[in-house]
Amino acid sequence: MLNKSKKVITCGIDEAGRGPVIGPMVIACCCFDEDGIAKLKELNVKDSKQITPKKREFLEEKIKKITLKYIIKKISPVEIDETRKIISLNDIEAKEISEMLLELNKTTEIMPSVIYIDSPENIQENFTKKILKFSPTKISVNIISEHFADSKYIEVSAASISFRYENS
């Protein structure tokens, strides 16, 4: 789906709970236009690990109102354990993100120009390749997956906040 308007849309994707002992792996995707990004900056949105639980709870509600599109995926510890018999934990995350991107493509009128992803891998290209490998269709959006993207890109910071209370 093409971005037919002149709005610039960007998304951030982050995960929590990669350890199956603690609970589910939760992956959040949040998409914003330029106005939404400006509002996130006004709210001083940062990586969820850099703010207090009280501030996270306050920001979570604000972020959900600002976001154009919001997708949450939960992968249970049992599903993680079963799937890890076949593929690695990083592959599980890449596969789930690939599915999120397909859902975004099907359900969003305006596709993002860039999707920033907090990568579990140090080499950006490796995780991006894994995401694309799991996609049954061509994804025609610029994907930037970086280690510690949650502290570099406000969209990813917003995603990191948006699921803190989902991870239970």
N, C-alpha and C positions, 0 to 999 in steps of 0.2 A: 504494500500500500504506500503510495507516495504522499509526501507532505504538499498538499495543493495550495495551502495558504503560505503566507510569508513568515508565519510565526516560527521561531526557533524553539524546538522542543528537545530537551535533554532528559535522560533518565539515569538513575543511580541504582545499583544492585549490590546488596551486602547480605552476608549470612551470619548466623550465630548458632552455636550448639553443634559443632562438628564432632563432639565426643558423644557416642551413643549411650554412654553410662548416665550422663546428666539429663538427657531428655531429647526431644526431637531436634533435627537440624531445621532451622527456619531461614528461608530466603525471602527477602523483600525487594520489590522493585517499585520505585516511585518516579513518576514523570512530571516535569514542570515546564512551563513556558517562561519567558523572560521575566514576566511580572512575578511569577511564583519564586523564581531564583532571587529576585530583589527582596521579596518578603522573607525568605529564608535568611538572607544576609541581615535584614533588620532584626530578626529574632536571634541573631548570633548563633545559628545552628553549627554545631561541631560534632565530631565523632562521639558516639554515645559513651565511650569509655572515658571521655574528658569532661563529662558533666555529671552533676549529682542526680540521684534517682528522682528527686522531686522535680528538678528542671526537665529531665527526660519525660516524665509523665505529662508535664505542662506542654512541652514541645510536641509530643506525639499527637495530641488532639489538634494543635495548630497545623501540623504538617498534613494530617489527613484532610483538612479543609482546603489547604493550598494545592495539593497534588491534583493533576489532571487525570492520572490513572495510577492505580495502586493494586499490586498483585502480591499476595503472600502464599508461599508454598511451605508446607510442613512435611518433613520426612521422618517417620517414626523410627525409634531405635531398632525395632524389629526389622523394618524395611532396610535400614542402613546395614544391619548385620547380614541380612540375606543377600543384598546387592553386592556387598563387599566380597562375597565369595566369587563374584564374576568380574567386577571392575573395582578400581581404586576409589578412595573417598573423594579425591579431586575429580575423578571422572563422574562420580555420582552428582557432585555439585554442578559440573559442566553440563551434564545431561538435563538436570532440573532447570538450569538457567536457559538452556536451549528451548525447552518446553515453554518457559515463561515468555521468551521472545516470540515464539510462534503464537501464543495467546495474545500478546500485545499486537502483533500484526493482524490478527483476526478481529480484535475488538476495539481497536483505536482508529479513529478517523484520521488523525494526524500522526504519522510515524515520526519518532524522534530522529534528529540528525546525528546524535551521538548517544551512546550508552556507556557509562562509566561503571566498571565492575571491580569490586575488591577481590583481587586474585589471591588464591592460596599459594600460588607459585611465583617465584622471583622473576622468571622470564615471561614478560607480557605475552609474547607471541604464542608460547606453549599453551596457555590457558585459553586464549582466543581460538586457537586451532581446535582444541578439544570441544569447545562450545559449538563451533561450526561443524565438526565431525558428527555430532549427535543430531544435527538439524536435518530433517528429511527434505526441506526446501531451502533454497538459497536465501540467506539473510542479507538484505541490502541496506545495512545501516553500519555506520562507523562504530566499531566496538573497541574501547580502550580498557583493557584489563591490566591493572597495576597492583602490585603488592602495597598495602597500606593506603589504598585509594580512599578509604573511609576518613582519613585525615587530610586528603588532598583535594577532594571534590565535594562540594556542598551537597550535591545530589545523593552521593553515596553516604555522606554523614546523615542526611535526612532518612535514608533507608535504614541505616544502622539504628536510628532512634525508633523508627516506626514499628519495629517488631519486638522491642525489648519486653513488652508485656504479653506478646503472643507466644513467647518461648516458655511455655509451661504445660 
